[in-house]
Amino acid sequence: MIRGIRPLLRGSTYTGMLFAYCGALASLPLLPFALLPTLAWPSAPYGVQAVLVLLVWAALIGAVGLPRTTRRALIVCARRLLRVPLPAPVTARQRAHEPGTAPTPPAPTPAVPSGADRWRTPLWLLLHVALGWTGALVSGVLILAGLALSAMGWFRAEAGLSLFGWSVRAEAGWQSWVVALGCVLLAAAVCAVVTNTLRWLAPRLLGPSSAERLALAAERELRLAERNRLAHELHDSIGHTLTATTIQAAAAGEVLSADPVAARAALRSIEESTRAALEDLDYVLGVLREQKAETAPTRTLADLPELFDRLRLAGAVVEPQLSGELTQVQGTLSRAAYRILQEGLTNALRHGAGGPIEVCVTAAPDGLELSVVNRAGAATGPGLGLGSFPTSGHGLPGLAERVRLLHGEFEAGPDGPRHWRLAVRLPVRLSA
């Protein structure tokens, strides 16, 4: 009993009924156009004219549901008034990338809807209008009957009601009040039935079609891939910065008294490195929180001299060999190449045994070749025998995954008895 009354006390029941009323009222401007065929055929029987008007009216209502904008508006209204969690309709989107961002596939374009999917919105409109008019007429009559019966009871007159062959008579006094209350409760029950029917229909007719569900799944996959790429970016940037600043801080502490100028230079380098890492961190966190982030920090092959200078201030000996038109490499690959070299140099600082670090970058018409060679540590390679630098062990696998996504070639391993070599080749097209 209580469970049956509870829906009648919810405000969402009556906001849903308001949604149904809105559908009924929105169909009224189409009624004059539906009456036009009766003017052209005035001699037709009344029943035929009524059926013709209803058919034309239904056709016009269904035609209103064909544009996509109508469906979007209906979904928004259903979410707010019916409280149904409907996803926004999938549309073709164009993703504009910032210069230097890693390549990601274009956003999915939903397949052309089938005939059944195309007619779901017109069918919803027809049912919406039909339920709206039915609920409005029935609940309106019941409420008016309740008011009339309560007024008759108030004036202690015998109350009676006759509608479509159904009649109710109540004696003056408490009986008319009981019947009036029953009419009001029935009107509330009609509102609950109409609202629940619309809630049941909304996911089936306004919800995503099979093609849209596939597009939504593909879009979620793209977002996950983008977050995975950002995690690689953050790993490279923060890992390199922490490694370099740790070495620079130790070097500054050792020469603070003997060579204050070198100590100040090391501290300035720490400040610049951490500021750059904070920019990367702010951008990544903004994207992960789905906030409007600033423009992605763009570091490309043109920023390699600054990277080498920071490493030299950390005490490393860097021997770069740059050849080819690096400035003509497209921003996407240039940014990825910078991150690959940054991670390779970070590994050399963490796991190397000192000595010069050879960095080779060669830009050819058909590819971009990168290599980092350093003296190997006591263990068999970077990632083992790390000394004072802990590691997650995800550096090289992350690089290999990044290179694979760029359709490149990756190689990492011993280069002779005393050296470790990281070699990457990326397919590239030079701009004209």
Buried (B, 14 or more C-beta within 10 A) or exposed (E): EEEEEEBBEEEBBBBBBBBBBBBBEBBEEBEEEBBEBBEEEEEBEEEEBEEBBEEBBBBBBBEBBEEEEBBBEBBEBBBEBBBBEBBEBBEEEEEEEBEBBBEBEEBBEBEEBEEEBEBBBBBBBBBBBBBBBBBBEBBEBBBEBBEBBBEBBEEEEEBBBEEEEEEBEBEBEEBBBEBBEBBBBBBBBBBBBBBBBBBEBBBEBBBBBEBBBBBBEBBEEBEEBBEBBBBBBBBBBBBBBBBBBBBBBEBBEBBBEEBEEBBEBBBEBBEBBBEBBBBBBEBBEBBBEEEEBEEBBBBBBEBBEBBBBBBEBBBBEBEBEEEBEBEEBBBBBBBBBBBBBBBBBBBBBBBBBEBBBBBBBBBEEEBBBBBBBBBBBEBEBBBEEBEEBEBEEBBBEBBBBBBEBBEBBBEBEEBEEEBBBBBBBBEBEBEE
